[in-house]
Amino acid sequence: FAKNSNIKKNEKNIEKNEKNIKDAEKRIEVAKKEGEKALEDMTKFLSKETGKKISKQSARKAYKDYFGK
């Protein structure tokens, strides 16, 4: 009986961890979409401010250079 209760306990822990992983994956996807939208907005803003076409790549590089990340 002890083995069965341990197995059930482990199964519940696995289910809980799987749910946590799915929740985390959803939050990551939302964050990626928000980050992409922010990059797009920043690129448009910089293009408008400078009057020159700014690519997403150069905006990323400028951000990394400025913030050191």
Distance bins in CASP14 RR format, pairs under 12 A and 6 or more apart:
PFRMAT RR
TARGET T0000
AUTHOR 0000-0000-0000
RMODE 2
METHOD distances of the structure
MODEL  1
1 7 0 0 0 0 0 1 0 0 0 0 0
1 8 0 0 0 0 0 1 0 0 0 0 0
2 8 0 0 0 0 0 1 0 0 0 0 0
2 9 0 0 0 0 0 1 0 0 0 0 0
3 9 0 0 0 0 0 1 0 0 0 0 0
3 10 0 0 0 0 0 1 0 0 0 0 0
4 10 0 0 0 0 0 1 0 0 0 0 0
4 11 0 0 0 0 0 1 0 0 0 0 0
5 11 0 0 0 0 0 1 0 0 0 0 0
5 12 0 0 0 0 0 1 0 0 0 0 0
6 12 0 0 0 0 0 1 0 0 0 0 0
6 13 0 0 0 0 0 1 0 0 0 0 0
7 13 0 0 0 0 0 1 0 0 0 0 0
7 14 0 0 0 0 0 1 0 0 0 0 0
8 14 0 0 0 0 0 1 0 0 0 0 0
8 15 0 0 0 0 0 1 0 0 0 0 0
9 15 0 0 0 0 0 1 0 0 0 0 0
9 16 0 0 0 0 0 1 0 0 0 0 0
10 16 0 0 0 0 0 1 0 0 0 0 0
10 17 0 0 0 0 0 1 0 0 0 0 0
11 17 0 0 0 0 0 1 0 0 0 0 0
11 18 0 0 0 0 0 1 0 0 0 0 0
12 18 0 0 0 0 0 1 0 0 0 0 0
12 19 0 0 0 0 0 1 0 0 0 0 0
13 19 0 0 0 0 0 1 0 0 0 0 0
13 20 0 0 0 0 0 1 0 0 0 0 0
14 20 0 0 0 0 0 1 0 0 0 0 0
14 21 0 0 0 0 0 1 0 0 0 0 0
15 21 0 0 0 0 0 1 0 0 0 0 0
15 22 0 0 0 0 0 1 0 0 0 0 0
16 22 0 0 0 0 0 1 0 0 0 0 0
16 23 0 0 0 0 0 1 0 0 0 0 0
17 23 0 0 0 0 0 1 0 0 0 0 0
17 24 0 0 0 0 0 1 0 0 0 0 0
18 24 0 0 0 0 0 1 0 0 0 0 0
18 25 0 0 0 0 0 1 0 0 0 0 0
19 25 0 0 0 0 0 1 0 0 0 0 0
19 26 0 0 0 0 0 1 0 0 0 0 0
20 26 0 0 0 0 0 1 0 0 0 0 0
20 27 0 0 0 0 0 1 0 0 0 0 0
21 27 0 0 0 0 0 1 0 0 0 0 0
21 28 0 0 0 0 0 1 0 0 0 0 0
22 28 0 0 0 0 0 1 0 0 0 0 0
22 29 0 0 0 0 0 1 0 0 0 0 0
23 29 0 0 0 0 0 1 0 0 0 0 0
23 30 0 0 0 0 0 1 0 0 0 0 0
24 30 0 0 0 0 0 1 0 0 0 0 0
24 31 0 0 0 0 0 1 0 0 0 0 0
25 31 0 0 0 0 0 1 0 0 0 0 0
25 32 0 0 0 0 0 1 0 0 0 0 0
26 32 0 0 0 0 0 1 0 0 0 0 0
26 33 0 0 0 0 0 1 0 0 0 0 0
27 33 0 0 0 0 0 1 0 0 0 0 0
27 34 0 0 0 0 0 1 0 0 0 0 0
28 34 0 0 0 0 0 1 0 0 0 0 0
28 35 0 0 0 0 0 1 0 0 0 0 0
29 35 0 0 0 0 0 1 0 0 0 0 0
29 36 0 0 0 0 0 1 0 0 0 0 0
30 36 0 0 0 0 0 1 0 0 0 0 0
30 37 0 0 0 0 0 1 0 0 0 0 0
31 37 0 0 0 0 0 1 0 0 0 0 0
31 38 0 0 0 0 0 1 0 0 0 0 0
32 38 0 0 0 0 0 1 0 0 0 0 0
32 39 0 0 0 0 0 1 0 0 0 0 0
33 39 0 0 0 0 0 1 0 0 0 0 0
33 40 0 0 0 0 0 1 0 0 0 0 0
34 40 0 0 0 0 0 1 0 0 0 0 0
34 41 0 0 0 0 0 1 0 0 0 0 0
35 41 0 0 0 0 1 0 0 0 0 0 0
35 42 0 0 0 0 1 0 0 0 0 0 0
35 43 0 0 0 0 0 1 0 0 0 0 0
35 56 0 0 0 0 0 1 0 0 0 0 0
35 59 0 0 0 0 0 1 0 0 0 0 0
35 60 0 0 0 0 0 1 0 0 0 0 0
35 63 0 0 0 0 0 1 0 0 0 0 0
36 42 0 0 0 0 0 1 0 0 0 0 0
36 43 0 0 0 0 0 1 0 0 0 0 0
36 56 0 0 0 0 1 0 0 0 0 0 0
36 59 0 0 0 0 0 1 0 0 0 0 0
36 60 0 0 0 0 0 1 0 0 0 0 0
37 43 0 0 0 0 0 1 0 0 0 0 0
37 44 0 0 0 0 0 1 0 0 0 0 0
37 56 0 0 0 0 0 1 0 0 0 0 0
38 44 0 0 0 0 0 1 0 0 0 0 0
38 45 0 0 0 0 0 1 0 0 0 0 0
38 56 0 0 0 0 0 1 0 0 0 0 0
38 59 0 0 0 0 0 1 0 0 0 0 0
38 60 0 0 0 0 0 1 0 0 0 0 0
38 63 0 0 0 0 1 0 0 0 0 0 0
39 45 0 0 0 0 0 1 0 0 0 0 0
39 46 0 0 0 0 0 1 0 0 0 0 0
39 54 0 0 0 0 0 1 0 0 0 0 0
39 55 0 0 0 0 0 1 0 0 0 0 0
39 56 1 0 1 0 0 0 0 0 0 0 0
39 57 0 0 0 0 0 1 0 0 0 0 0
39 58 0 0 0 0 0 1 0 0 0 0 0
39 59 1 0 0 1 0 0 0 0 0 0 0
39 60 1 0 0 1 0 0 0 0 0 0 0
39 61 0 0 0 0 0 1 0 0 0 0 0
39 62 0 0 0 0 0 1 0 0 0 0 0
39 63 0 0 0 0 1 0 0 0 0 0 0
39 64 0 0 0 0 0 1 0 0 0 0 0
40 46 0 0 0 0 0 1 0 0 0 0 0
40 47 0 0 0 0 0 1 0 0 0 0 0
40 54 0 0 0 0 0 1 0 0 0 0 0
40 55 0 0 0 0 0 1 0 0 0 0 0
40 56 1 0 0 1 0 0 0 0 0 0 0
40 59 0 0 0 0 1 0 0 0 0 0 0
40 60 0 0 0 0 0 1 0 0 0 0 0
41 47 0 0 0 0 0 1 0 0 0 0 0
41 48 0 0 0 0 0 1 0 0 0 0 0
41 54 0 0 0 0 0 1 0 0 0 0 0
41 56 0 0 0 0 0 1 0 0 0 0 0
41 59 0 0 0 0 0 1 0 0 0 0 0
42 48 0 0 0 0 0 1 0 0 0 0 0
42 49 0 0 0 0 0 1 0 0 0 0 0
42 54 0 0 0 0 1 0 0 0 0 0 0
42 55 0 0 0 0 0 1 0 0 0 0 0
42 56 0 0 0 0 1 0 0 0 0 0 0
42 58 0 0 0 0 0 1 0 0 0 0 0
42 59 1 0 1 0 0 0 0 0 0 0 0
42 60 0 0 0 0 1 0 0 0 0 0 0
42 62 0 0 0 0 1 0 0 0 0 0 0
42 63 1 0 0 1 0 0 0 0 0 0 0
42 66 0 0 0 0 0 1 0 0 0 0 0
43 49 0 0 0 0 0 1 0 0 0 0 0
43 50 0 0 0 0 0 1 0 0 0 0 0
43 52 0 0 0 0 0 1 0 0 0 0 0
43 53 0 0 0 0 1 0 0 0 0 0 0
43 54 1 0 1 0 0 0 0 0 0 0 0
43 55 1 0 0 1 0 0 0 0 0 0 0
43 56 1 0 1 0 0 0 0 0 0 0 0
43 57 0 0 0 0 1 0 0 0 0 0 0
43 58 0 0 0 0 1 0 0 0 0 0 0
43 59 1 0 1 0 0 0 0 0 0 0 0
43 60 0 0 0 0 1 0 0 0 0 0 0
43 61 0 0 0 0 0 1 0 0 0 0 0
43 62 0 0 0 0 1 0 0 0 0 0 0
43 63 0 0 0 0 0 1 0 0 0 0 0
44 50 0 0 0 0 0 1 0 0 0 0 0
44 51 0 0 0 0 0 1 0 0 0 0 0
44 53 0 0 0 0 0 1 0 0 0 0 0
44 54 0 0 0 0 1 0 0 0 0 0 0
44 55 0 0 0 0 0 1 0 0 0 0 0
44 56 0 0 0 0 0 1 0 0 0 0 0
44 59 0 0 0 0 1 0 0 0 0 0 0
45 51 0 0 0 0 0 1 0 0 0 0 0
45 54 0 0 0 0 1 0 0 0 0 0 0
45 59 0 0 0 0 1 0 0 0 0 0 0
45 62 0 0 0 0 0 1 0 0 0 0 0
46 52 0 0 0 0 1 0 0 0 0 0 0
46 53 0 0 0 0 1 0 0 0 0 0 0
46 54 1 0 1 0 0 0 0 0 0 0 0
46 55 0 0 0 0 1 0 0 0 0 0 0
46 56 0 0 0 0 0 1 0 0 0 0 0
46 58 0 0 0 0 1 0 0 0 0 0 0
46 59 1 0 0 1 0 0 0 0 0 0 0
46 60 0 0 0 0 0 1 0 0 0 0 0
46 61 0 0 0 0 0 1 0 0 0 0 0
46 62 1 0 0 1 0 0 0 0 0 0 0
46 63 0 0 0 0 0 1 0 0 0 0 0
46 66 0 0 0 0 0 1 0 0 0 0 0
47 53 1 0 1 0 0 0 0 0 0 0 0
47 54 1 0 1 0 0 0 0 0 0 0 0
47 55 0 0 0 0 1 0 0 0 0 0 0
47 56 0 0 0 0 0 1 0 0 0 0 0
47 58 0 0 0 0 0 1 0 0 0 0 0
47 59 0 0 0 0 1 0 0 0 0 0 0
48 54 0 0 0 0 1 0 0 0 0 0 0
49 59 0 0 0 0 0 1 0 0 0 0 0
50 58 0 0 0 0 0 1 0 0 0 0 0
50 59 0 0 0 0 0 1 0 0 0 0 0
50 62 0 0 0 0 0 1 0 0 0 0 0
52 58 0 0 0 0 1 0 0 0 0 0 0
52 59 0 0 0 0 0 1 0 0 0 0 0
53 59 0 0 0 0 0 1 0 0 0 0 0
54 60 0 0 0 0 0 1 0 0 0 0 0
54 61 0 0 0 0 0 1 0 0 0 0 0
54 62 0 0 0 0 1 0 0 0 0 0 0
54 63 0 0 0 0 0 1 0 0 0 0 0
55 61 0 0 0 0 1 0 0 0 0 0 0
55 62 0 0 0 0 0 1 0 0 0 0 0
56 62 0 0 0 0 0 1 0 0 0 0 0
56 63 0 0 0 0 0 1 0 0 0 0 0
57 63 0 0 0 0 0 1 0 0 0 0 0
57 64 0 0 0 0 0 1 0 0 0 0 0
58 64 0 0 0 0 0 1 0 0 0 0 0
58 65 0 0 0 0 0 1 0 0 0 0 0
59 65 0 0 0 0 0 1 0 0 0 0 0
59 66 0 0 0 0 0 1 0 0 0 0 0
60 66 0 0 0 0 0 1 0 0 0 0 0
60 67 0 0 0 0 0 1 0 0 0 0 0
60 68 0 0 0 0 0 1 0 0 0 0 0
60 69 0 0 0 0 0 1 0 0 0 0 0
61 67 0 0 0 0 0 1 0 0 0 0 0
61 68 0 0 0 0 0 1 0 0 0 0 0
61 69 0 0 0 0 0 1 0 0 0 0 0
62 68 0 0 0 0 0 1 0 0 0 0 0
62 69 0 0 0 0 0 1 0 0 0 0 0
63 69 1 0 0 1 0 0 0 0 0 0 0
END
